[in-house]
Amino acid sequence: MQNTLETLGGLERRLNVAVALADIEGEVQKRLSRLARTAKLAGFRPGKVPMKMLAQQYGSQLRSDVISEAVRSGFDDAVRAQNLRIAGTPRIEPQAREGQPPDALEFSAVFEVYPEVEVGDASQIRIRRPQVEVTAADVDRTLGVLRRQRTTYSPAAREARAGDRIRVDFTGTIDGVEFPGGHAKDFQIVLGEGQMLADIEAAVTGMKAGESKTFPVEFPVDYHGREVAGKKAQFALTVNEVAAACVPELDGEFAKAFGIASGDVADLRREVESNLRLELKHKVAAIVKEQALKGLREQARFDVPKSLIEAEARNLRERTLANLRQQPGTKSEDLAIGVDVFRPQAEERVALGLLIAELVKRHDLRAKPDQVKALVHEQAQTYEQPEAVVRWHYEKPERLLDFEAIALEQNVVDWVLARATVIDEPATFDAVMGPRPGV
């Protein structure tokens, strides 16, 4: 067997391999001989079928199998001999020499190899790390959100005002013609939450149950419904019910509703504070990790295999389409997403994966058992029976894979932090965590 390697440019290679036809035919004959011991054909006893008839009956399939195996084996042997790291799936192409009777099966395999990853200088990376604590005010705001989430409503014989929940019937028309989505029965609105256009909320405020009104509404030019965006409409609306909000008190009953057996509000505050600290810890870690990995990518220098980018882009597209198909109201045109949209993201993901793999190999940054155990225990604390959750994860090794990946990635981030310039910046809880629903 002979082989030669060509560089086509960048990471692309062509491996030319030749396998002697005599070897292939010899293997075909061996398999025919083995088959002859047990083969059955009408008119012949087992093991007595003439070799010529066996060759006619099975030779073609056997030869095809032997050639496929020879190509695969020849390619694998050549890859090992050349010490190549193949990225993606090779493209196998048969070769033929013009004017010469073939004495060998010749083929070429075109593929990409993994790059030599140049990590770069991590000391040039700058990371801004938020320094923030959970305050009593943060706990108060969170408790306020929890109270509002448990708001109940009761009918009120008065005019509607901010915070009330109202039920309405309405019909909207443009130039006297009802438009799609412009009609509803017993539609619920909580005034002041921005569920409806400001013109509609303003018109409804001050109305009582049983009252009707017709009023103009101007849709914004950037309204999500393109068929009505920027247009003027008339709405006919009837209020069916006005219901006043009743926000529960922060008392023992409220505390028990959140699993605080003692009913002590102070215990609830401590529980909320503990959860906020955990959320904050994860958020700060995510902010730092994003900067560290981005800095690594910017410092690194290497080509990214196109075959891996293409495979990752297709995976991203399939996952996106699967998620869209599960969402109600998804239209066929929503699924017409080309793979090109995902290539930039795919390239970054593949590049980062290669970078992390290189750092893990060079500096032995693999996840340690105690790191994985700590992560499992931390997550388990958010459940009512933490020890049962821990036992469940350790019952099967595959249940720990996500924790191992998190620990490995954190080891890489820690490696960067030990070399980068880290600037601690004071921040507030809300600035770090971002807007929270109901706040």
C-alpha positions as CSV (number, residue, x, y, z in Angstrom):
1,M,0.0,0.0,0.0
2,Q,1.3,3.4,-1.0
3,N,0.1,6.9,0.1
4,T,1.0,10.5,-0.4
5,L,-0.2,13.6,1.3
6,E,-0.9,17.0,-0.3
7,T,-1.7,20.3,1.3
8,L,-4.5,22.1,-0.6
9,G,-4.4,25.2,1.5
10,G,-5.1,26.2,5.1
11,L,-6.2,23.1,6.9
12,E,-7.4,21.2,3.9
13,R,-5.4,18.1,2.9
14,R,-5.6,15.4,0.2
15,L,-4.4,11.9,1.0
16,N,-3.8,9.7,-2.0
17,V,-3.9,6.0,-1.2
18,A,-3.3,2.9,-3.4
19,V,-4.2,-0.6,-2.4
20,A,-2.9,-3.5,-4.5
21,L,-5.8,-5.2,-6.5
22,A,-4.0,-8.6,-5.9
23,D,-4.6,-8.1,-2.2
24,I,-8.3,-7.3,-2.8
25,E,-8.8,-10.3,-5.1
26,G,-6.9,-12.6,-2.6
27,E,-9.2,-11.5,0.2
28,V,-12.3,-12.1,-2.1
29,Q,-11.1,-15.7,-2.8
30,K,-10.5,-16.3,0.9
31,R,-14.1,-15.3,1.7
32,L,-15.4,-17.4,-1.1
33,S,-13.5,-20.4,0.2
34,R,-15.0,-19.9,3.7
35,L,-18.4,-19.5,2.2
36,A,-18.0,-22.7,0.2
37,R,-17.9,-24.8,3.4
38,T,-21.5,-24.0,4.3
39,A,-23.2,-22.5,1.2
40,K,-26.5,-24.0,0.0
41,L,-27.8,-23.9,-3.6
42,A,-30.6,-25.9,-5.1
43,G,-29.3,-29.2,-6.4
44,F,-26.2,-29.2,-4.3
45,R,-25.4,-30.6,-0.9
46,P,-24.0,-28.0,1.7
47,G,-20.3,-27.5,1.0
48,K,-20.4,-29.0,-2.4
49,V,-21.4,-26.0,-4.5
50,P,-18.8,-25.3,-7.3
51,M,-16.6,-22.3,-6.7
52,K,-17.5,-20.9,-10.1
53,M,-21.2,-20.8,-9.2
54,L,-20.4,-19.2,-5.8
55,A,-18.4,-16.5,-7.5
56,Q,-21.3,-15.8,-9.9
57,Q,-23.8,-15.7,-7.0
58,Y,-21.9,-13.9,-4.3
59,G,-18.7,-12.6,-5.8
60,S,-20.0,-9.1,-6.7
61,Q,-21.2,-8.4,-3.1
62,L,-18.1,-9.9,-1.5
63,R,-15.9,-7.8,-3.7
64,S,-17.8,-4.6,-2.9
65,D,-17.5,-5.4,0.8
66,V,-13.8,-6.0,0.5
67,I,-13.2,-2.8,-1.4
68,S,-15.1,-0.8,1.1
69,E,-13.1,-2.3,4.0
70,A,-9.9,-1.8,2.0
71,V,-10.6,1.8,1.4
72,R,-11.5,2.4,5.1
73,S,-8.5,0.4,6.4
74,G,-6.1,2.0,3.9
75,F,-7.3,5.5,4.9
76,D,-7.0,4.7,8.6
77,D,-3.5,3.2,8.1
78,A,-2.3,6.2,6.1
79,V,-3.8,8.6,8.8
80,R,-1.8,6.8,11.5
81,A,1.3,6.8,9.4
82,Q,1.1,10.5,8.7
83,N,0.1,11.2,12.4
84,L,-3.0,13.3,11.2
85,R,-5.8,14.6,13.4
86,I,-8.9,14.6,11.1
87,A,-11.5,17.3,11.6
88,G,-14.9,16.4,10.2
89,T,-15.8,13.7,7.7
90,P,-13.4,13.0,4.8
91,R,-14.7,13.1,1.2
92,I,-13.5,9.9,-0.6
93,E,-12.9,10.1,-4.3
94,P,-11.9,7.2,-6.6
95,Q,-8.9,7.8,-8.9
96,A,-8.1,6.2,-12.3
97,R,-4.9,6.4,-14.4
98,E,-5.6,7.0,-18.1
99,G,-4.3,4.5,-20.6
100,Q,-2.8,2.1,-18.0
101,P,-4.4,-1.2,-16.8
102,P,-4.9,-0.7,-13.1
103,D,-2.9,-2.9,-10.8
104,A,-4.0,-1.1,-7.7
105,L,-7.2,0.4,-6.3
106,E,-6.4,4.1,-6.0
107,F,-8.5,6.7,-4.2
108,S,-8.0,10.1,-2.5
109,A,-9.5,11.5,0.6
110,V,-10.0,15.2,1.0
111,F,-10.4,16.5,4.5
112,E,-9.4,19.1,7.0
113,V,-7.0,18.6,10.0
114,Y,-7.2,20.2,13.4
115,P,-5.2,23.4,13.7
116,E,-2.2,24.1,15.9
117,V,-3.9,26.3,18.4
118,E,-1.9,29.4,19.4
119,V,-3.5,30.5,22.7
120,G,-1.9,34.0,22.8
121,D,-1.0,36.2,25.7
122,A,-3.6,35.9,28.5
123,S,-2.0,38.8,30.4
124,Q,-3.4,41.2,27.8
125,I,-6.9,40.3,28.7
126,R,-8.8,42.9,30.9
127,I,-11.8,41.8,32.9
128,R,-14.2,44.0,34.8
129,R,-15.7,42.1,37.8
130,P,-18.7,43.5,39.6
131,Q,-18.4,43.9,43.3
132,V,-21.9,43.8,44.7
133,E,-23.7,42.6,47.9
134,V,-27.4,41.8,48.5
135,T,-28.9,44.6,50.6
136,A,-32.0,44.7,52.8
137,A,-33.6,46.9,50.1
138,D,-33.0,44.1,47.5
139,V,-34.8,41.7,49.8
140,D,-37.7,44.1,50.2
141,R,-38.1,44.6,46.5
142,T,-38.1,40.8,45.9
143,L,-40.7,40.3,48.6
144,G,-42.8,43.0,47.0
145,V,-42.6,41.1,43.7
146,L,-43.6,37.9,45.4
147,R,-46.6,39.6,47.0
148,R,-47.7,41.1,43.7
149,Q,-47.4,37.7,42.0
150,R,-50.0,36.4,44.5
151,T,-52.4,39.3,43.9
152,T,-56.1,38.4,44.0
153,Y,-59.0,40.4,42.5
154,S,-62.5,41.1,43.6
155,P,-65.3,43.0,41.8
156,A,-65.5,46.7,42.6
157,A,-68.6,48.9,42.0
158,R,-66.5,51.9,41.1
159,E,-64.6,53.5,38.2
160,A,-61.5,51.6,36.9
161,R,-58.1,52.8,38.0
162,A,-54.5,51.8,37.8
163,G,-53.9,48.3,39.2
164,D,-57.4,47.1,38.6
165,R,-58.1,44.1,36.4
166,I,-60.9,44.7,34.0
167,R,-62.8,42.4,31.5
168,V,-63.8,44.0,28.3
169,D,-65.4,43.3,24.9
170,F,-63.9,45.4,22.0
171,T,-64.0,45.7,18.3
172,G,-61.4,47.7,16.3
173,T,-61.9,49.0,12.8
174,I,-59.9,50.9,10.2
175,D,-61.9,52.8,7.6
176,G,-65.0,51.0,8.9
177,V,-63.4,47.5,8.3
178,E,-62.6,45.2,11.2
179,F,-58.9,44.1,11.1
180,P,-57.4,40.8,12.2
181,G,-56.9,40.7,16.0
182,G,-59.1,43.7,16.5
183,H,-62.0,41.8,18.1
184,A,-62.2,40.1,21.5
185,K,-64.7,39.0,24.1
186,D,-64.2,39.1,27.9
187,F,-60.6,40.2,27.4
188,Q,-58.7,40.8,30.6
189,I,-56.5,43.9,31.2
190,V,-54.6,44.9,34.3
191,L,-54.4,48.7,34.0
192,G,-51.0,50.2,34.3
193,E,-49.0,47.1,33.2
194,G,-48.7,48.2,29.6
195,Q,-50.6,45.2,28.2
196,M,-52.5,47.3,25.8
197,L,-51.7,50.5,23.9
198,A,-51.6,53.7,26.0
199,D,-54.7,55.1,24.0
200,I,-56.8,52.1,25.1
201,E,-55.7,52.1,28.7
202,A,-56.4,55.9,28.9
203,A,-59.9,55.4,27.4
204,V,-60.8,52.6,29.8
205,T,-59.5,54.3,33.0
206,G,-62.5,55.9,34.7
207,M,-65.1,53.6,33.2
208,K,-67.4,51.4,35.3
209,A,-68.8,47.9,34.6
210,G,-71.6,48.0,32.0
211,E,-70.3,51.2,30.4
212,S,-69.4,51.4,26.7
213,K,-67.3,53.9,24.7
214,T,-66.0,54.5,21.2
215,F,-62.7,56.2,20.8
216,P,-59.8,56.6,18.3
217,V,-56.5,54.7,18.6
218,E,-53.3,55.5,16.6
219,F,-51.0,52.5,16.2
220,P,-47.3,53.2,16.5
221,V,-45.3,53.0,13.2
222,D,-43.1,50.2,14.8
223,Y,-46.1,48.2,16.0
224,H,-45.6,44.5,15.8
225,G,-48.7,44.0,13.7
226,R,-47.5,45.2,10.3
227,E,-50.9,45.4,8.8
228,V,-52.0,48.1,11.3
229,A,-48.7,49.8,12.1
230,G,-48.9,53.6,11.8
231,K,-52.6,53.6,11.1
232,K,-55.6,55.2,12.9
233,A,-58.4,53.0,14.1
234,Q,-61.7,53.3,15.9
235,F,-62.4,51.0,18.9
236,A,-65.9,50.2,20.4
237,L,-65.4,48.9,23.9
238,T,-67.7,47.7,26.7
239,V,-66.5,47.1,30.3
240,N,-67.9,43.8,31.7
241,E,-66.2,43.9,35.1
242,V,-63.9,46.1,37.2
243,A,-62.0,44.1,39.8
244,A,-59.8,45.7,42.5
245,A,-56.4,44.2,43.4
246,C,-55.8,42.7,46.8
247,V,-52.0,42.3,47.5
248,P,-51.4,39.8,50.4
249,E,-49.8,41.1,53.6
250,L,-46.2,40.1,54.5
251,D,-47.2,38.0,57.4
252,G,-47.0,34.5,58.8
253,E,-49.6,33.1,56.4
254,F,-47.6,34.5,53.5
255,A,-44.4,33.0,54.8
256,K,-45.9,29.6,55.2
257,A,-47.2,29.8,51.6
258,F,-43.5,29.8,50.6
259,G,-42.5,26.8,52.6
260,I,-41.5,28.5,55.8
261,A,-42.8,26.1,58.4
262,S,-42.3,28.5,61.3
263,G,-44.4,31.2,59.6
264,D,-41.7,33.7,60.8
265,V,-41.3,36.5,58.3
266,A,-37.6,36.9,59.4
267,D,-37.0,33.3,58.3
268,L,-38.6,34.1,54.9
269,R,-36.4,37.1,54.6
270,R,-33.3,35.0,55.3
271,E,-34.5,32.4,52.7
272,V,-35.0,35.1,50.1
273,E,-31.7,36.7,50.9
274,S,-29.9,33.3,50.5
275,N,-31.6,32.7,47.1
276,L,-30.6,36.2,45.9
277,R,-27.0,35.6,47.0
278,L,-26.9,32.4,45.0
279,E,-28.5,34.1,41.9
280,L,-26.0,36.9,42.2
281,K,-23.0,34.6,42.6
282,H,-24.0,32.8,39.4
283,K,-24.7,36.0,37.5
284,V,-21.3,37.6,38.4
285,A,-19.6,34.3,37.5
286,A,-21.4,34.4,34.1
287,I,-20.3,38.0,33.5
288,V,-16.7,37.2,34.3
289,K,-16.7,34.0,32.3
290,E,-18.1,35.8,29.2
291,Q,-15.3,38.4,29.4
292,A,-12.6,35.7,30.0
293,L,-13.6,33.5,27.1
294,K,-14.1,36.5,24.8
295,G,-10.6,37.7,25.7
296,L,-9.2,34.3,25.1
297,R,-10.7,34.2,21.6
298,E,-9.4,37.7,20.8
299,Q,-5.9,36.7,21.8
300,A,-5.8,33.4,20.0
301,R,-4.6,32.9,16.5
302,F,-5.6,29.8,14.5
303,D,-7.7,28.7,11.6
304,V,-11.1,27.1,12.4
305,P,-11.9,23.9,10.3
306,K,-14.8,24.8,7.9
307,S,-16.2,21.3,8.2
308,L,-16.7,21.7,12.0
309,I,-18.2,25.1,11.5
310,E,-20.7,23.7,8.9
311,A,-21.6,20.8,11.2
312,E,-22.2,23.1,14.2
313,A,-24.2,25.6,12.1
314,R,-26.5,22.8,11.0
315,N,-26.9,21.6,14.6
316,L,-27.8,25.1,15.7
317,R,-30.3,25.4,12.9
318,E,-32.0,22.1,13.8
319,R,-32.2,23.0,17.5
320,T,-33.7,26.3,16.6
321,L,-36.3,24.8,14.3
322,A,-37.2,22.1,16.9
323,N,-37.8,24.9,19.4
324,L,-39.9,26.9,17.0
325,R,-42.0,23.9,16.1
326,Q,-43.0,23.5,19.7
327,Q,-44.2,27.0,20.1
328,P,-47.9,27.7,19.4
329,G,-48.6,30.0,16.5
330,T,-45.4,29.2,14.6
331,K,-46.0,29.7,10.8
332,S,-44.3,27.8,8.0
333,E,-42.5,31.0,7.0
334,D,-41.0,31.2,10.5
335,L,-39.2,27.9,9.8
336,A,-37.6,29.2,6.6
337,I,-34.3,29.9,8.2
338,G,-31.1,29.2,6.2
339,V,-28.0,27.7,7.7
340,D,-26.0,30.9,6.8
341,V,-27.6,32.7,9.7
342,F,-25.9,30.4,12.2
343,R,-22.4,30.2,10.7
344,P,-20.9,33.2,12.7
345,Q,-22.2,31.8,16.0
346,A,-21.0,28.3,14.9
347,E,-17.5,29.6,14.2
348,E,-17.2,31.2,17.6
349,R,-18.5,28.1,19.4
350,V,-16.1,25.8,17.5
351,A,-13.2,28.1,18.0
352,L,-13.9,28.4,21.7
353,G,-14.2,24.6,22.0
354,L,-10.8,24.1,20.4
355,L,-9.3,26.8,22.6
356,I,-10.7,25.2,25.8
357,A,-9.6,21.8,24.7
358,E,-6.0,23.0,24.1
359,L,-5.8,24.7,27.5
360,V,-7.2,21.7,29.3
361,K,-4.7,19.4,27.6
362,R,-1.7,21.8,28.1
363,H,-2.4,22.7,31.7
364,D,-4.4,19.7,33.0
365,L,-7.5,21.7,33.7
366,R,-9.9,18.7,33.7
367,A,-12.7,18.7,36.2
368,K,-11.8,17.2,39.6
369,P,-14.2,14.9,41.5
370,D,-14.4,17.3,44.4
371,Q,-15.3,20.2,42.1
372,V,-18.1,18.2,40.5
373,K,-19.4,17.1,44.0
374,A,-19.5,20.7,45.2
375,L,-21.5,21.8,42.1
376,V,-24.0,18.9,42.6
377,H,-24.5,19.8,46.3
378,E,-24.9,23.4,45.5
379,Q,-27.7,22.7,43.0
380,A,-29.3,20.2,45.4
381,Q,-29.7,22.8,48.1
382,T,-32.5,24.4,45.9
383,Y,-34.7,21.3,46.4
384,E,-36.6,20.1,49.5
385,Q,-34.6,16.9,49.8
386,P,-31.0,17.8,48.9
387,E,-29.4,14.4,49.8
388,A,-31.9,12.5,47.6
389,V,-31.0,14.8,44.7
390,V,-27.3,14.2,45.2
391,R,-27.9,10.4,45.3
392,W,-29.9,10.5,42.1
393,H,-27.1,12.4,40.3
394,Y,-24.5,9.9,41.4
395,E,-26.5,6.8,40.4
396,K,-25.5,7.1,36.8
397,P,-22.2,8.7,35.5
398,E,-23.9,10.4,32.6
399,R,-26.0,12.5,35.0
400,L,-22.7,14.2,36.1
401,L,-21.6,15.3,32.6
402,D,-23.2,18.7,32.7
403,F,-21.5,19.4,36.1
404,E,-18.1,18.2,34.7
405,A,-18.5,20.5,31.8
406,I,-19.2,23.5,34.1
407,A,-16.2,22.6,36.3
408,L,-13.9,22.3,33.4
409,E,-15.0,25.6,31.9
410,Q,-14.6,27.2,35.3
411,N,-11.0,25.9,35.5
412,V,-10.3,27.5,32.2
413,V,-11.8,30.8,33.5
414,D,-9.7,30.6,36.7
415,W,-6.6,30.0,34.6
416,V,-7.4,33.2,32.6
417,L,-8.2,35.2,35.8
418,A,-4.8,34.2,37.3
419,R,-3.1,35.9,34.3
420,A,-5.4,38.6,33.2
421,T,-5.9,42.1,34.6
422,V,-9.0,42.0,36.7
423,I,-10.6,45.3,37.7
424,D,-13.1,45.1,40.6
425,E,-15.9,47.6,40.1
426,P,-18.6,48.5,42.7
427,A,-22.1,47.8,41.3
428,T,-25.7,47.4,42.5
429,F,-27.8,44.3,42.6
430,D,-30.2,45.6,40.0
431,A,-27.4,46.8,37.7
432,V,-25.9,43.3,37.7
433,M,-29.1,41.2,37.6
434,G,-30.9,43.5,35.1
435,P,-34.7,44.2,35.1
436,R,-36.8,41.7,37.0
437,P,-40.4,40.9,36.3
438,G,-42.8,42.9,38.5
439,V,-40.1,45.3,39.8
